Amino acid sequence: MLGAEYVVEYATSEYNAYEEKSIFRMYVTDMLKGFGEVLGGEIKYRYYDLIKVEEPVKEEKTGDEIALEVIAKAGLKGRT
């Protein structure tokens, strides 16, 4: 059986290969964007801007705010 060291080494090498390919794609597309702009084209977006995934911003709410929202959604009335 394969040891943990081999699995970690394999996963690391696969990740590095993926990153290397991604960086090369970004370099090539940025160069093509630059060539297009030099020739008079208007290119609005970079390849990276189109593929990047942004994490959603998490809302910071207190427990009381969450409880009031649940009460309101349920159609109940809270203490006043």
Phi and psi in radians as a Rosetta constraint file:
Dihedral C 1 N 2 CA 2 C 2 CIRCULARHARMONIC -1.408 0.35
Dihedral N 2 CA 2 C 2 N 3 CIRCULARHARMONIC 2.472 0.35
Dihedral C 2 N 3 CA 3 C 3 CIRCULARHARMONIC -1.484 0.35
Dihedral N 3 CA 3 C 3 N 4 CIRCULARHARMONIC 2.955 0.35
Dihedral C 3 N 4 CA 4 C 4 CIRCULARHARMONIC -1.092 0.35
Dihedral N 4 CA 4 C 4 N 5 CIRCULARHARMONIC -0.583 0.35
Dihedral C 4 N 5 CA 5 C 5 CIRCULARHARMONIC -1.090 0.35
Dihedral N 5 CA 5 C 5 N 6 CIRCULARHARMONIC -0.716 0.35
Dihedral C 5 N 6 CA 6 C 6 CIRCULARHARMONIC -1.174 0.35
Dihedral N 6 CA 6 C 6 N 7 CIRCULARHARMONIC -0.682 0.35
Dihedral C 6 N 7 CA 7 C 7 CIRCULARHARMONIC -1.151 0.35
Dihedral N 7 CA 7 C 7 N 8 CIRCULARHARMONIC -0.775 0.35
Dihedral C 7 N 8 CA 8 C 8 CIRCULARHARMONIC -1.121 0.35
Dihedral N 8 CA 8 C 8 N 9 CIRCULARHARMONIC -0.737 0.35
Dihedral C 8 N 9 CA 9 C 9 CIRCULARHARMONIC -1.103 0.35
Dihedral N 9 CA 9 C 9 N 10 CIRCULARHARMONIC -0.743 0.35
Dihedral C 9 N 10 CA 10 C 10 CIRCULARHARMONIC -1.110 0.35
Dihedral N 10 CA 10 C 10 N 11 CIRCULARHARMONIC -0.827 0.35
Dihedral C 10 N 11 CA 11 C 11 CIRCULARHARMONIC -1.090 0.35
Dihedral N 11 CA 11 C 11 N 12 CIRCULARHARMONIC -0.705 0.35
Dihedral C 11 N 12 CA 12 C 12 CIRCULARHARMONIC -1.130 0.35
Dihedral N 12 CA 12 C 12 N 13 CIRCULARHARMONIC -0.754 0.35
Dihedral C 12 N 13 CA 13 C 13 CIRCULARHARMONIC -1.180 0.35
Dihedral N 13 CA 13 C 13 N 14 CIRCULARHARMONIC -0.645 0.35
Dihedral C 13 N 14 CA 14 C 14 CIRCULARHARMONIC -1.154 0.35
Dihedral N 14 CA 14 C 14 N 15 CIRCULARHARMONIC -0.728 0.35
Dihedral C 14 N 15 CA 15 C 15 CIRCULARHARMONIC -1.115 0.35
Dihedral N 15 CA 15 C 15 N 16 CIRCULARHARMONIC -0.772 0.35
Dihedral C 15 N 16 CA 16 C 16 CIRCULARHARMONIC -1.097 0.35
Dihedral N 16 CA 16 C 16 N 17 CIRCULARHARMONIC -0.686 0.35
Dihedral C 16 N 17 CA 17 C 17 CIRCULARHARMONIC -1.132 0.35
Dihedral N 17 CA 17 C 17 N 18 CIRCULARHARMONIC -0.725 0.35
Dihedral C 17 N 18 CA 18 C 18 CIRCULARHARMONIC -1.095 0.35
Dihedral N 18 CA 18 C 18 N 19 CIRCULARHARMONIC -0.801 0.35
Dihedral C 18 N 19 CA 19 C 19 CIRCULARHARMONIC -1.097 0.35
Dihedral N 19 CA 19 C 19 N 20 CIRCULARHARMONIC -0.703 0.35
Dihedral C 19 N 20 CA 20 C 20 CIRCULARHARMONIC -1.087 0.35
Dihedral N 20 CA 20 C 20 N 21 CIRCULARHARMONIC -0.757 0.35
Dihedral C 20 N 21 CA 21 C 21 CIRCULARHARMONIC -1.121 0.35
Dihedral N 21 CA 21 C 21 N 22 CIRCULARHARMONIC -0.713 0.35
Dihedral C 21 N 22 CA 22 C 22 CIRCULARHARMONIC -1.122 0.35
Dihedral N 22 CA 22 C 22 N 23 CIRCULARHARMONIC -0.754 0.35
Dihedral C 22 N 23 CA 23 C 23 CIRCULARHARMONIC -1.129 0.35
Dihedral N 23 CA 23 C 23 N 24 CIRCULARHARMONIC -0.695 0.35
Dihedral C 23 N 24 CA 24 C 24 CIRCULARHARMONIC -1.125 0.35
Dihedral N 24 CA 24 C 24 N 25 CIRCULARHARMONIC -0.731 0.35
Dihedral C 24 N 25 CA 25 C 25 CIRCULARHARMONIC -1.079 0.35
Dihedral N 25 CA 25 C 25 N 26 CIRCULARHARMONIC -0.735 0.35
Dihedral C 25 N 26 CA 26 C 26 CIRCULARHARMONIC -1.132 0.35
Dihedral N 26 CA 26 C 26 N 27 CIRCULARHARMONIC -0.704 0.35
Dihedral C 26 N 27 CA 27 C 27 CIRCULARHARMONIC -1.087 0.35
Dihedral N 27 CA 27 C 27 N 28 CIRCULARHARMONIC -0.842 0.35
Dihedral C 27 N 28 CA 28 C 28 CIRCULARHARMONIC -1.108 0.35
Dihedral N 28 CA 28 C 28 N 29 CIRCULARHARMONIC -0.792 0.35
Dihedral C 28 N 29 CA 29 C 29 CIRCULARHARMONIC -1.206 0.35
Dihedral N 29 CA 29 C 29 N 30 CIRCULARHARMONIC -0.592 0.35
Dihedral C 29 N 30 CA 30 C 30 CIRCULARHARMONIC -1.142 0.35
Dihedral N 30 CA 30 C 30 N 31 CIRCULARHARMONIC -0.670 0.35
Dihedral C 30 N 31 CA 31 C 31 CIRCULARHARMONIC -1.154 0.35
Dihedral N 31 CA 31 C 31 N 32 CIRCULARHARMONIC -0.745 0.35
Dihedral C 31 N 32 CA 32 C 32 CIRCULARHARMONIC -1.103 0.35
Dihedral N 32 CA 32 C 32 N 33 CIRCULARHARMONIC -0.674 0.35
Dihedral C 32 N 33 CA 33 C 33 CIRCULARHARMONIC -1.079 0.35
Dihedral N 33 CA 33 C 33 N 34 CIRCULARHARMONIC -0.763 0.35
Dihedral C 33 N 34 CA 34 C 34 CIRCULARHARMONIC -1.103 0.35
Dihedral N 34 CA 34 C 34 N 35 CIRCULARHARMONIC -0.768 0.35
Dihedral C 34 N 35 CA 35 C 35 CIRCULARHARMONIC -1.072 0.35
Dihedral N 35 CA 35 C 35 N 36 CIRCULARHARMONIC -0.746 0.35
Dihedral C 35 N 36 CA 36 C 36 CIRCULARHARMONIC -1.083 0.35
Dihedral N 36 CA 36 C 36 N 37 CIRCULARHARMONIC -0.701 0.35
Dihedral C 36 N 37 CA 37 C 37 CIRCULARHARMONIC -1.213 0.35
Dihedral N 37 CA 37 C 37 N 38 CIRCULARHARMONIC -0.651 0.35
Dihedral C 37 N 38 CA 38 C 38 CIRCULARHARMONIC -1.114 0.35
Dihedral N 38 CA 38 C 38 N 39 CIRCULARHARMONIC -0.623 0.35
Dihedral C 38 N 39 CA 39 C 39 CIRCULARHARMONIC -1.423 0.35
Dihedral N 39 CA 39 C 39 N 40 CIRCULARHARMONIC 0.057 0.35
Dihedral C 39 N 40 CA 40 C 40 CIRCULARHARMONIC 1.811 0.35
Dihedral N 40 CA 40 C 40 N 41 CIRCULARHARMONIC 0.030 0.35
Dihedral C 40 N 41 CA 41 C 41 CIRCULARHARMONIC -1.403 0.35
Dihedral N 41 CA 41 C 41 N 42 CIRCULARHARMONIC 2.779 0.35
Dihedral C 41 N 42 CA 42 C 42 CIRCULARHARMONIC -2.011 0.35
Dihedral N 42 CA 42 C 42 N 43 CIRCULARHARMONIC 1.899 0.35
Dihedral C 42 N 43 CA 43 C 43 CIRCULARHARMONIC -1.967 0.35
Dihedral N 43 CA 43 C 43 N 44 CIRCULARHARMONIC 2.027 0.35
Dihedral C 43 N 44 CA 44 C 44 CIRCULARHARMONIC -1.436 0.35
Dihedral N 44 CA 44 C 44 N 45 CIRCULARHARMONIC -0.598 0.35
Dihedral C 44 N 45 CA 45 C 45 CIRCULARHARMONIC -2.112 0.35
Dihedral N 45 CA 45 C 45 N 46 CIRCULARHARMONIC 2.596 0.35
Dihedral C 45 N 46 CA 46 C 46 CIRCULARHARMONIC -1.565 0.35
Dihedral N 46 CA 46 C 46 N 47 CIRCULARHARMONIC 2.741 0.35
Dihedral C 46 N 47 CA 47 C 47 CIRCULARHARMONIC -0.995 0.35
Dihedral N 47 CA 47 C 47 N 48 CIRCULARHARMONIC -0.763 0.35
Dihedral C 47 N 48 CA 48 C 48 CIRCULARHARMONIC -1.043 0.35
Dihedral N 48 CA 48 C 48 N 49 CIRCULARHARMONIC -0.701 0.35
Dihedral C 48 N 49 CA 49 C 49 CIRCULARHARMONIC -1.109 0.35
Dihedral N 49 CA 49 C 49 N 50 CIRCULARHARMONIC -0.504 0.35
Dihedral C 49 N 50 CA 50 C 50 CIRCULARHARMONIC -1.426 0.35
Dihedral N 50 CA 50 C 50 N 51 CIRCULARHARMONIC -0.482 0.35
Dihedral C 50 N 51 CA 51 C 51 CIRCULARHARMONIC -1.789 0.35
Dihedral N 51 CA 51 C 51 N 52 CIRCULARHARMONIC -0.247 0.35
Dihedral C 51 N 52 CA 52 C 52 CIRCULARHARMONIC -1.194 0.35
Dihedral N 52 CA 52 C 52 N 53 CIRCULARHARMONIC 2.559 0.35
Dihedral C 52 N 53 CA 53 C 53 CIRCULARHARMONIC -2.027 0.35
Dihedral N 53 CA 53 C 53 N 54 CIRCULARHARMONIC 2.075 0.35
Dihedral C 53 N 54 CA 54 C 54 CIRCULARHARMONIC -1.669 0.35
Dihedral N 54 CA 54 C 54 N 55 CIRCULARHARMONIC 2.445 0.35
Dihedral C 54 N 55 CA 55 C 55 CIRCULARHARMONIC -1.353 0.35
Dihedral N 55 CA 55 C 55 N 56 CIRCULARHARMONIC 2.425 0.35
Dihedral C 55 N 56 CA 56 C 56 CIRCULARHARMONIC -1.152 0.35
Dihedral N 56 CA 56 C 56 N 57 CIRCULARHARMONIC 2.561 0.35
Dihedral C 56 N 57 CA 57 C 57 CIRCULARHARMONIC -1.352 0.35
Dihedral N 57 CA 57 C 57 N 58 CIRCULARHARMONIC 2.218 0.35
Dihedral C 57 N 58 CA 58 C 58 CIRCULARHARMONIC -1.489 0.35
Dihedral N 58 CA 58 C 58 N 59 CIRCULARHARMONIC 2.353 0.35
Dihedral C 58 N 59 CA 59 C 59 CIRCULARHARMONIC -1.435 0.35
Dihedral N 59 CA 59 C 59 N 60 CIRCULARHARMONIC 2.386 0.35
Dihedral C 59 N 60 CA 60 C 60 CIRCULARHARMONIC -1.707 0.35
Dihedral N 60 CA 60 C 60 N 61 CIRCULARHARMONIC 1.901 0.35
Dihedral C 60 N 61 CA 61 C 61 CIRCULARHARMONIC -2.137 0.35
Dihedral N 61 CA 61 C 61 N 62 CIRCULARHARMONIC 2.594 0.35
Dihedral C 61 N 62 CA 62 C 62 CIRCULARHARMONIC -1.420 0.35
Dihedral N 62 CA 62 C 62 N 63 CIRCULARHARMONIC 2.896 0.35
Dihedral C 62 N 63 CA 63 C 63 CIRCULARHARMONIC -1.092 0.35
Dihedral N 63 CA 63 C 63 N 64 CIRCULARHARMONIC -0.632 0.35
Dihedral C 63 N 64 CA 64 C 64 CIRCULARHARMONIC -1.141 0.35
Dihedral N 64 CA 64 C 64 N 65 CIRCULARHARMONIC -0.720 0.35
Dihedral C 64 N 65 CA 65 C 65 CIRCULARHARMONIC -1.113 0.35
Dihedral N 65 CA 65 C 65 N 66 CIRCULARHARMONIC -0.727 0.35
Dihedral C 65 N 66 CA 66 C 66 CIRCULARHARMONIC -1.117 0.35
Dihedral N 66 CA 66 C 66 N 67 CIRCULARHARMONIC -0.769 0.35
Dihedral C 66 N 67 CA 67 C 67 CIRCULARHARMONIC -1.085 0.35
Dihedral N 67 CA 67 C 67 N 68 CIRCULARHARMONIC -0.731 0.35
Dihedral C 67 N 68 CA 68 C 68 CIRCULARHARMONIC -1.137 0.35
Dihedral N 68 CA 68 C 68 N 69 CIRCULARHARMONIC -0.642 0.35
Dihedral C 68 N 69 CA 69 C 69 CIRCULARHARMONIC -1.131 0.35
Dihedral N 69 CA 69 C 69 N 70 CIRCULARHARMONIC -0.753 0.35
Dihedral C 69 N 70 CA 70 C 70 CIRCULARHARMONIC -1.117 0.35
Dihedral N 70 CA 70 C 70 N 71 CIRCULARHARMONIC -0.739 0.35
Dihedral C 70 N 71 CA 71 C 71 CIRCULARHARMONIC -1.099 0.35
Dihedral N 71 CA 71 C 71 N 72 CIRCULARHARMONIC -0.761 0.35
Dihedral C 71 N 72 CA 72 C 72 CIRCULARHARMONIC -1.145 0.35
Dihedral N 72 CA 72 C 72 N 73 CIRCULARHARMONIC -0.718 0.35
Dihedral C 72 N 73 CA 73 C 73 CIRCULARHARMONIC -1.159 0.35
Dihedral N 73 CA 73 C 73 N 74 CIRCULARHARMONIC -0.560 0.35
Dihedral C 73 N 74 CA 74 C 74 CIRCULARHARMONIC -1.386 0.35
Dihedral N 74 CA 74 C 74 N 75 CIRCULARHARMONIC -0.162 0.35
Dihedral C 74 N 75 CA 75 C 75 CIRCULARHARMONIC 1.420 0.35
Dihedral N 75 CA 75 C 75 N 76 CIRCULARHARMONIC 0.285 0.35
Dihedral C 75 N 76 CA 76 C 76 CIRCULARHARMONIC -1.612 0.35
Dihedral N 76 CA 76 C 76 N 77 CIRCULARHARMONIC 2.892 0.35
Dihedral C 76 N 77 CA 77 C 77 CIRCULARHARMONIC -1.964 0.35
Dihedral N 77 CA 77 C 77 N 78 CIRCULARHARMONIC 2.345 0.35
Dihedral C 77 N 78 CA 78 C 78 CIRCULARHARMONIC -1.503 0.35
Dihedral N 78 CA 78 C 78 N 79 CIRCULARHARMONIC 3.025 0.35
Dihedral C 78 N 79 CA 79 C 79 CIRCULARHARMONIC -1.250 0.35
Dihedral N 79 CA 79 C 79 N 80 CIRCULARHARMONIC 2.456 0.35
